């Protein structure tokens, strides 16, 4: 087993041990996990520096650190977000009569975790669990706009910006400029950038620790007017702000 893989396995075993057994001192951790003291000391020091374990200087006992609490909170938010978002999504769907979707960001892809269909015969075809390139969708751009430009560029390293339609953004500098515009106005749009003939408006949803998802409404171009665009932006931003407030962090982005 490669040393890096072995270290990762040992770190996860320490987390699992502290989760099940609570506070433990250094000798107990080494004994219970059969770890060499030299490597255990370095590993625990790294985990402590990164906030994954905490060492009480008085008792010399190790416990789980704050970074694991944050990860747990993020996991809970992601598990609950589809259920919590449903009434807010329904209001948008019922008001506009169009398909409403919910997604989270995974690297440079948005993953669909919620969807409410429209009754129209002409509607968006998509499914829960599917992934699309974030740079080419309204939901994805709303989520990417929550990252710093340096982080977006880091995630883009080695990623080909494929052109799916005539309006797909395939230039990194243009994408960064588009994300800046999204941050300023508080919502993103998709002018058929992944699926030709579909207009989309999306806005981020915030939890206590930051953005947790984004909500969008998708409208076929044949039903899009200036009034519809304006109304869609107002509905999506209003409902995402309301949901963010319920989750504990009202949106601070301006429209």
N, C-alpha and C positions, 0 to 999 in steps of 0.2 A: 504493500500500500504506500502510495506517495506520501511524503512527510506532510504536505499541506492538507491532504485528505485526512490523514491521521489526526492532525491538530483540530481540524473542523469537527471530526467525529468526537474527539475528547471534549471540546467545548460544548457540543450539544448534550453529551452525557452529563456534564457538570450542571447544565441548565435543568435537565430532566431530574437529576438527583436533588437539587435545591428546591425544585417545584414539589417533589414528593415528600422530602424529609425536612424541609425548612432550614433553619440556620445550622451550619456545620463549620467546624474549624478545619484548618489545613490538614492535619494528620488524618482526620476522619474522611475527608474527600479523597486523599491519596489511597487510603486503605479500602474504602468502599468501592472505588473505581479501579483499583490496582494500577495506579498511575505512578510513574517515576517522579520523585520529589523535584528534581531539577526542571523537568519539562512542565510539571504541574504549576510550579511557582511562576514560570514565565507566562504560561497560558492564563493563569488567574490574574496576573498583573495586567496583561493586555485586555482581558475581559473587564477588569475593573476600570482601566483608563477609558474604555469605550462605553462604560455605563451599563454593561450587561450583568455585572455582579457588584455587590456592595460589601465592603469590609468594615465592620465596626472596630474602631481602633482600641476600644476599651476591652471588649469581650474577645476580640480576634475571631469573631464568627462571620462567615460569609453568608449572604442572603442574595436573592434576586435583585437586580438593579433596576433603575428607572426606565432604561431603554426597553426592557421587556414589558414593562407596564404600558409604555407608549405603543409598542407593537401589538399588545393584546387589545388596546383600545381601538387601534386602526382595524384589527381583524373583526372586532365586534361591530364597528361602524359599517364595514363592508358587508358583513353577513346580514345586518338589519336594514341596510339602506334601501333595498328594493321594496321591502314591506313598508317602511316608513314613508317612502316617496310615493306610494301608489295613490293616495288621495290627492296629492298635489299634481301628479301626472294626469289623473282623471279630470281635474278641473281644466287643465290645458286642452286635453283631448275633447272634452265636451263643449268647451267654448269655441274652439277652432275647427272641430270636426276632422282632425288630422292625426296621423300616427305620432305617438310620443314615446321616446326611448330614453333609457338610462344606461350609462356606461362608466367604467372605471379605467384608469390608465395602468398599463403594464409595459414598461419600457417605452417603445415607440408605437405601441398598438393600443387602441381602445377596445375593451371587452364589454359586450352588451350583457347587462345583468337585469334589465327590466324593459318591458314593452307593453303598450296599450294600443290596440289596433283601432283604425277608423272603420266606419261602415261603408265608406266609398268603395265602389268596384275597382277604381284605380288607386292603388295604395302601394306603400313601400314593402318590398319583400326582404325580410331579414329574420334572424332567429337568435334566441338567447344563447349566450356562450360563444357566439362568433366573434372573430377579431378582424379589425380593419386597420390599415395604416393611419395613425393619428394625424399626420400632416395633411391627409386628404379628406378629412371629415369635420363637420362642425363640432361634434362632441369631442373628437380628439384635439382639435385646436383650442377649444375652451379649456381642456385639461392641461395641454402643453403650455398655455399662457400663464399658468400658475407656477411654472418653473422659471428659474433664472436663465438668461440667455446662454450662459456658460454650460449649464446642465443640459439644456436642449441640444447644444452643439456636441456635447460629450455623447449623448445618446444617439446622435445622428452619425457618429463616427462609424464608417463602414456600412452605413445604410444607404441603399440606392433610392432616390426619390423618383419613383416610377410615375409616368404620366398615364393616368387612367382615362382622362377626358381632356378636352381642349382647355379647361380651366384649372386643371390640377397644378398646384404650386410645386415646381421641381427645382427651384433655386434656393439654396440655404439662406442667403441674405434676404430674399423676398419673404421667406417664411418667418424669419426673425422680425422683419418689419411688420408683417401681418399680426404676429403675436403681440407686438407692442400696441397696435391699434386695438386689439381685443382687450388688453388690460385696461386701456383708457376708457372704453365704452362699457365694459362689463359683460359682453356677450360676443359670441362668434357667429359667423354665417358661413354657409357652404353653398356655393352657386354651382351645383352639379359637378363638384370636383372629384368625386368618386363614382357617383351614378349620374349620368347625364339626364337632365330633365327634372331633377329633384332639388328643391331649395330647402335649406335647413337653417334653423336658428338654435343655438345652444348656449347654456350658461352654467357656471360652476356651482357646486353645492359644498358648503363648508361644515365641518364638524369641529369639535373642541380643539383638535390638533392640526387643523388645516383642511385643504380641499379633500373631499372623500369620493366625489363622483361628479357627473355633469348630466344635465337633462336637455333633451332636444325635441323639437317638433319638426317633422319633415312634410313638405308640401310639394306635390307635382307642379311643375311650371305652369301648366294650363290653368291652375287655380290661384296663381300668385299675382297679386296687384300691389301697388305701393301701399294701400291701406292694409292689406293682409300682412305685408312685411312688418309694418309698424305695429300692428296689433299682436303679431306673433312674438316680436321682441319684448313688448310690454308684458304679455302673459308669462312667457318663460322666465324673464328676470324677476317678476313679482313672485312667482311660485317658488323659484329656487331660493330667493331671499327668505320667504316665509318658512321653507323647510330648513334652511340654515339656522334661522332663529330658533326653531324647535330643537335642532340638534345641539344648540348651545353657542353658536358663533354666527351672528348676523354678518352678512356680506358687507365688506367695506368698499367694494368696487363701485364706481360711478357708471351711470348709463350715458 
